Amino acid sequence: MDLGLKGAKVLVTGGTKGIGRAIAETFAAEGAHIGLCARNAAEVDGAVAALKATGVSAFGGAVDVSDGPGLKAWVADMAAKLGGIDVVVANVSALAIGSDEESWAKGFATDMMGTVRLVDAAMPYLEQSQQPAIVTVSSVSGREIDFAAGPYGTFKAAIIHYTQGLAYQLAGKGIRANTVSPGNTYFEGGVWEQIKNGNSDLYNTALALNPTGRMGTPQEMANAVVFLASRAASFITGTNVVVDGALTRGVQF
């Protein structure tokens, strides 16, 4: 299937590792040009170099998405270098699962407002695009109560609500907005590797909950994101795609 993404100009936040890196690489494999950010400048440079080696244009910046002015400036810089913006993918999370006020503040600033501000900053460019799409990355923790039911799950649920609101509000402009909700996703250096090494009981419990007997991979999550952003999904907007190997049991209507 031709996804129609060749030459598309795509922004990905948190694009240097894990799901975000897989998203950026999958867009690049479709011939899209990439702008990415993360907090670590050396990791940004490494990811940009790897993407350029595939033959697409790629640019990056060291940005903390909880910094509103910094995020806005990065979007403008990427739009200038790419020659516009067709797709934005909001992927960053503070992974705040504590119950203290600091965790709530981090989750709001990074997960929620990092998404809202990315969309707001990109909107003038999306309005000029011929294939505009917004994809937000939520979590199954936004759909059901689990061990991350505090700020993490709350703001992930809010992101789904926000994105479906965007879909309705922007449909008349031809701008689509969808969410992908990953289940537990394992990769080297990721949170589940850390849990496996530091809290094996929690890891084994989480693994046992999935009837497939395994966790997902970043590539499996990226495939859903890239499809939703593509022309192949031209009439899909306002949906939340759960990619979890049947981990969650609630019926999603």
FENURWO-V397429 format. One record per residue. N is the residue number from 1. RES is the residue in one letter. OMEGA is omega in radians with two decimals (999 if undefined). Layout:
N,RES,OMEGA / N,RES,OMEGA
This chain:
1,M,3.07 / 2,D,-3.11 / 3,L,3.09 / 4,G,-3.09 / 5,L,-3.13 / 6,K,-3.13 / 7,G,3.12 / 8,A,-3.11 / 9,K,-2.91 / 10,V,3.01 / 11,L,3.11 / 12,V,3.04 / 13,T,-3.08 / 14,G,-2.96 / 15,G,-3.05 / 16,T,-3.09 / 17,K,3.04 / 18,G,-3.09 / 19,I,-3.12 / 20,G,3.11 / 21,R,3.11 / 22,A,3.10 / 23,I,-3.13 / 24,A,-3.12 / 25,E,-3.13 / 26,T,3.02 / 27,F,-3.14 / 28,A,3.12 / 29,A,3.08 / 30,E,3.11 / 31,G,3.11 / 32,A,3.08 / 33,H,-2.88 / 34,I,2.87 / 35,G,-3.10 / 36,L,3.08 / 37,C,2.99 / 38,A,-3.09 / 39,R,-3.06 / 40,N,-3.05 / 41,A,-3.13 / 42,A,3.12 / 43,E,3.06 / 44,V,-3.13 / 45,D,3.14 / 46,G,3.13 / 47,A,3.13 / 48,V,3.13 / 49,A,3.14 / 50,A,3.13 / 51,L,3.11 / 52,K,-3.12 / 53,A,3.10 / 54,T,3.08 / 55,G,3.11 / 56,V,3.01 / 57,S,3.13 / 58,A,3.13 / 59,F,-3.12 / 60,G,3.09 / 61,G,3.07 / 62,A,-3.03 / 63,V,2.93 / 64,D,-3.01 / 65,V,3.06 / 66,S,3.07 / 67,D,-3.06 / 68,G,3.13 / 69,P,3.13 / 70,G,3.12 / 71,L,3.13 / 72,K,-3.14 / 73,A,3.12 / 74,W,3.12 / 75,V,3.14 / 76,A,3.13 / 77,D,3.13 / 78,M,3.13 / 79,A,3.13 / 80,A,-3.10 / 81,K,-3.12 / 82,L,-3.07 / 83,G,3.13 / 84,G,3.10 / 85,I,3.07 / 86,D,-3.05 / 87,V,2.96 / 88,V,3.10 / 89,V,3.12 / 90,A,-2.95 / 91,N,-2.97 / 92,V,3.02 / 93,S,3.04 / 94,A,-3.10 / 95,L,-3.10 / 96,A,-3.12 / 97,I,3.11 / 98,G,-3.14 / 99,S,-3.11 / 100,D,-3.09 / 101,E,3.13 / 102,E,3.11 / 103,S,3.10 / 104,W,-3.13 / 105,A,3.12 / 106,K,3.13 / 107,G,3.14 / 108,F,-3.06 / 109,A,-3.05 / 110,T,-3.06 / 111,D,-3.03 / 112,M,-3.06 / 113,M,3.03 / 114,G,3.08 / 115,T,-3.10 / 116,V,-3.10 / 117,R,3.07 / 118,L,-3.14 / 119,V,-3.13 / 120,D,-3.11 / 121,A,-3.09 / 122,A,-2.99 / 123,M,3.14 / 124,P,3.14 / 125,Y,3.09 / 126,L,3.14 / 127,E,3.13 / 128,Q,-3.07 / 129,S,3.05 / 130,Q,3.13 / 131,Q,-3.01 / 132,P,3.12 / 133,A,3.06 / 134,I,3.02 / 135,V,3.08 / 136,T,3.13 / 137,V,3.11 / 138,S,-3.11 / 139,S,3.00 / 140,V,3.08 / 141,S,3.03 / 142,G,-3.07 / 143,R,-3.13 / 144,E,-3.12 / 145,I,3.07 / 146,D,-3.08 / 147,F,3.14 / 148,A,-3.01 / 149,A,3.13 / 150,G,-3.11 / 151,P,-3.11 / 152,Y,-3.11 / 153,G,-3.12 / 154,T,-3.11 / 155,F,3.04 / 156,K,3.06 / 157,A,3.14 / 158,A,3.11 / 159,I,3.10 / 160,I,3.12 / 161,H,3.13 / 162,Y,-3.08 / 163,T,3.11 / 164,Q,3.03 / 165,G,3.09 / 166,L,-3.11 / 167,A,3.14 / 168,Y,-3.07 / 169,Q,-3.02 / 170,L,-3.08 / 171,A,-3.13 / 172,G,3.11 / 173,K,-3.13 / 174,G,3.14 / 175,I,-3.13 / 176,R,3.12 / 177,A,-3.13 / 178,N,3.13 / 179,T,2.94 / 180,V,3.12 / 181,S,3.12 / 182,P,2.88 / 183,G,3.13 / 184,N,-3.04 / 185,T,-3.06 / 186,Y,2.99 / 187,F,-3.12 / 188,E,-3.12 / 189,G,-3.10 / 190,G,-3.06 / 191,V,-3.11 / 192,W,3.00 / 193,E,3.11 / 194,Q,3.12 / 195,I,3.12 / 196,K,-3.10 / 197,N,-3.05 / 198,G,-3.12 / 199,N,-3.01 / 200,S,3.12 / 201,D,3.11 / 202,L,3.12 / 203,Y,-3.11 / 204,N,3.09 / 205,T,3.13 / 206,A,-3.14 / 207,L,-3.11 / 208,A,-3.13 / 209,L,-3.08 / 210,N,-3.09 / 211,P,3.07 / 212,T,-3.14 / 213,G,-3.14 / 214,R,2.99 / 215,M,3.13 / 216,G,3.09 / 217,T,3.06 / 218,P,-3.13 / 219,Q,3.14 / 220,E,3.08 / 221,M,-3.14 / 222,A,-3.13 / 223,N,3.14 / 224,A,-3.14 / 225,V,-3.07 / 226,V,3.08 / 227,F,-3.11 / 228,L,3.14 / 229,A,-2.95 / 230,S,3.07 / 231,R,3.11 / 232,A,3.12 / 233,A,-2.97 / 234,S,-3.14 / 235,F,3.08 / 236,I,3.08 / 237,T,-3.12 / 238,G,-3.13 / 239,T,3.06 / 240,N,-3.12 / 241,V,3.13 / 242,V,-3.13 / 243,V,-2.97 / 244,D,3.12 / 245,G,3.14 / 246,A,3.09 / 247,L,-3.13 / 248,T,-3.02 / 249,R,-3.13 / 250,G,3.12 / 251,V,-3.13 / 252,Q,-3.13 / 253,F,999
